[in-house]
Amino acid sequence: MTNYQRDIKSLAMVMVTVAVLLPVRALAQDESKLLQDEKLNTFTIDAELMTRSELRIKVYNMLGECPYSMRNKRVEFSPINEVAHAIVMLATTPRQCCVFHPYNIHTQFLGDVLMGLHTVGEGIKFVEQEDFEKAMEEAKSDPAKANQMASLLAYQDMAHGQKTTDVTRDNDYTTQVLYRLGFAWSPTSWDYVERMLTAIGGLGFFDM
């Protein structure tokens, strides 16, 4: 991670911390809020920060291929400034409203995002699952590639060889609350995705 990445990450975490602590500080202990957002991106108007989605994108870019089965998977990007805004507003809700999932409701197809990789490299091709698994196995024998795949492989190892599936998420309740508080998530534009790929590419994210 470069100094610039660390600075962006630190600033992002400060924003969330302030967003949580300022409104919650005035709440009684039994009025705490539980807010879950598994991944955050930095400002809508600035460079983007790596999330789990970008980890997968990095591996697919390195291998130069992705299984067809992943092409229609949906990915979402939650700008940190909007998440902070949503947290501040959710902290003002009645104490009976205590569990929220503040993340962007707008998504992009993973396949479309991956097709944009030609802006930072040679792009990728889509292959059958068995061909992708073969490429993964071959990459494990390359120390540099294996190191880049370490985090993704760690997630796979947690399943102990068993087939896994994503847990269905639903933040409609949180979204409806935010609507009534006057907040709505910004659509994830293709310009945003391209800037994200260009930004993390410029930071050496896709370098071997």
C-alpha positions in Angstrom: 0.0 0.0 0.0 1.4 3.4 -1.0 1.6 6.5 1.3 -1.3 8.0 -0.8 -3.4 4.9 -0.3 -2.7 5.0 3.4 -3.6 8.7 3.6 -6.9 8.1 1.7 -7.8 5.1 3.9 -7.0 7.1 7.1 -9.1 10.0 6.0 -12.0 7.7 5.1 -11.9 6.0 8.5 -11.8 9.4 10.2 -14.9 10.5 8.3 -16.8 7.4 9.4 -15.6 7.6 13.0 -16.7 11.3 13.2 -20.0 10.5 11.6 -20.7 7.8 14.1 -19.3 9.4 17.3 -20.7 12.9 17.0 -24.4 12.0 16.9 -24.1 8.9 19.0 -22.2 10.7 21.8 -25.5 12.4 22.8 -27.4 9.1 22.9 -27.9 7.1 26.1 -26.2 3.8 26.3 -29.4 1.9 25.6 -30.0 3.9 22.5 -27.0 2.7 20.5 -27.2 1.9 16.8 -25.8 -1.1 14.9 -24.9 -0.1 11.4 -23.3 -2.6 9.0 -21.5 -1.7 5.7 -19.0 -4.4 4.7 -17.2 -2.2 2.2 -16.6 1.5 1.7 -15.3 3.6 -1.2 -13.8 7.0 -0.8 -15.3 10.3 -1.9 -17.5 10.4 -5.0 -15.4 13.3 -6.2 -12.0 11.9 -5.4 -9.9 8.7 -5.9 -11.5 5.5 -4.9 -10.3 3.0 -2.2 -9.9 -0.7 -2.6 -12.7 -3.0 -1.3 -13.5 -6.7 -1.5 -14.9 -6.1 -5.0 -11.7 -4.6 -6.2 -9.8 -7.6 -4.7 -11.7 -9.9 -7.1 -11.1 -7.5 -10.0 -7.4 -7.5 -9.2 -7.2 -11.3 -9.4 -9.3 -11.5 -12.6 -7.1 -8.8 -14.2 -3.9 -10.7 -13.2 -5.1 -14.0 -14.6 -6.6 -12.3 -17.7 -9.8 -14.2 -17.3 -13.0 -14.6 -15.3 -15.6 -17.4 -15.3 -18.8 -16.7 -17.2 -20.8 -17.5 -14.0 -19.5 -14.3 -12.4 -20.3 -12.0 -15.3 -23.9 -11.2 -14.2 -23.0 -10.8 -10.5 -23.9 -7.4 -9.1 -21.3 -5.2 -7.4 -22.0 -2.0 -5.5 -19.8 0.9 -4.6 -20.6 3.0 -1.5 -18.9 6.4 -1.5 -17.5 7.1 2.0 -18.9 10.6 2.0 -22.4 9.4 1.4 -22.1 6.6 3.9 -21.0 9.2 6.5 -24.0 11.4 5.7 -26.3 8.4 6.0 -24.9 7.4 9.4 -25.4 10.9 10.8 -29.0 10.9 9.7 -29.7 7.3 10.9 -28.3 8.2 14.3 -31.2 10.6 14.8 -33.9 7.9 14.5 -35.9 6.8 17.5 -34.1 4.3 19.8 -36.5 1.5 18.7 -34.9 1.8 15.3 -31.4 0.3 16.1 -30.2 -1.9 13.2 -29.3 -0.5 9.8 -27.4 -1.4 6.6 -26.3 1.8 5.0 -24.9 0.9 1.6 -25.6 2.0 -1.9 -28.7 0.4 -3.5 -27.3 1.1 -7.1 -25.2 -1.6 -8.6 -23.2 -2.5 -11.8 -22.7 -5.9 -13.4 -19.3 -7.3 -12.5 -18.8 -8.3 -16.2 -19.3 -4.7 -17.3 -16.8 -3.5 -14.7 -14.3 -6.1 -15.8 -14.7 -5.1 -19.5 -13.5 -1.7 -18.4 -10.1 -3.1 -17.5 -8.8 -2.4 -21.0 -8.3 1.1 -19.7 -5.6 0.0 -17.3 -4.3 -3.1 -19.0 -4.9 -5.7 -21.7 -8.4 -6.6 -20.5 -9.8 -10.0 -19.7 -11.7 -12.8 -21.4 -14.5 -14.9 -20.0 -14.0 -18.6 -19.7 -15.7 -21.8 -18.4 -15.4 -22.5 -14.7 -13.1 -25.4 -15.1 -10.7 -23.4 -17.3 -10.7 -20.6 -14.7 -9.9 -23.1 -11.9 -7.1 -24.5 -14.0 -5.7 -21.0 -14.4 -5.9 -20.4 -10.6 -4.0 -23.6 -10.0 -1.3 -22.7 -12.4 -1.0 -19.2 -10.9 -0.4 -20.8 -7.4 3.0 -22.0 -8.7 4.1 -18.5 -9.4 5.1 -16.8 -6.1 4.2 -13.3 -7.4 0.8 -14.3 -8.5 0.2 -16.5 -5.5 0.9 -13.6 -3.2 -1.6 -11.4 -5.0 -4.2 -14.2 -4.8 -3.5 -14.8 -1.1 -6.6 -12.9 0.3 -9.0 -14.4 -2.2 -7.6 -17.9 -1.6 -8.0 -17.3 2.2 -11.8 -16.7 1.6 -11.9 -20.0 -0.3 -10.0 -21.9 2.3 -12.5 -20.8 4.9 -15.1 -23.0 3.1 -12.8 -26.1 3.6 -13.4 -27.2 0.1 -17.2 -26.9 0.3 -19.3 -25.1 -2.2 -20.4 -21.7 -0.9 -22.9 -19.0 -1.9 -23.4 -15.4 -1.0 -25.8 -14.5 1.7 -28.7 -12.5 0.2 -28.6 -8.9 1.5 -31.6 -6.6 1.8 -31.3 -3.0 2.9 -34.8 -1.9 1.8 -35.7 -1.0 5.4 -32.7 1.2 5.8 -33.3 2.8 2.4 -36.9 3.5 3.2 -35.9 5.2 6.5 -33.3 7.3 4.7 -35.8 8.4 2.1 -38.0 9.7 4.9 -35.0 11.5 6.3 -34.4 13.2 3.0 -31.5 11.1 1.8 -31.0 9.1 -1.4 -28.0 7.3 -2.7 -26.4 8.7 -5.9 -26.5 6.4 -8.9 -23.3 4.5 -9.6 -22.4 6.1 -13.0 -20.0 4.4 -15.5 -17.8 7.5 -15.1 -17.4 6.7 -11.4 -16.4 3.1 -12.2 -13.9 4.2 -14.8 -12.4 6.7 -12.5 -12.1 4.0 -9.8 -10.3 1.7 -12.2 -8.0 4.5 -13.4 -7.3 5.7 -9.8 -6.4 2.3 -8.4 -4.5 1.5 -11.5 -2.5 4.7 -11.2 -1.7 3.7 -7.6 -0.1 0.5 -8.8 -3.0 -1.7 -7.7 -2.7 -3.9 -10.7 1.1 -4.2 -10.7 2.7 -7.6 -10.2 
